[in-house]
């Protein structure tokens, strides 16, 4: 088993890892929830058994690079189901406030990308729940379910209940 206690960088932070070519590294697929864990045991895409025992305060992120000897492993976050909400008319402050209030009452982490607010769900059926919750503003928003890598907004980190 390959034991790891820290990362050496992230492939999205500059050009340090730009020369990595497919085949020169392994991929460790991890869910968003497992990225929060300090101690974890998983297998890479090539079957390498990896034991993570991270220092307190260290948290894994999508694109993190770990290394042991000549072996380089890239952390890849698994995509998950998210609801995407887009406001049709940006000049409706009451819609924005109500939308934030409704999502906030559900204690969901959010991510804001361009014109969309995203938050994770467990099943497609949750869309119907949110359509009912958004009933008073439903004509002012577009809502859909996607599957993607979810990274919560840095100022809105909360734990799901």
Secondary structure, DSSP 8 states (H G I E B T S, - for coil): -EEE----EETTSSSTTTT--TTSSEEEEE-HHHHT-SEEEEE-TT--EEEEE--TT----TTEEEEETTEEEEEEE--EEEEEEEES-TT-HHHHHHHHHHHHHTT---EEETTEEEEE-SSTTHHHHHHHHTGGGGGGEEEEEEEE-----GGG-----
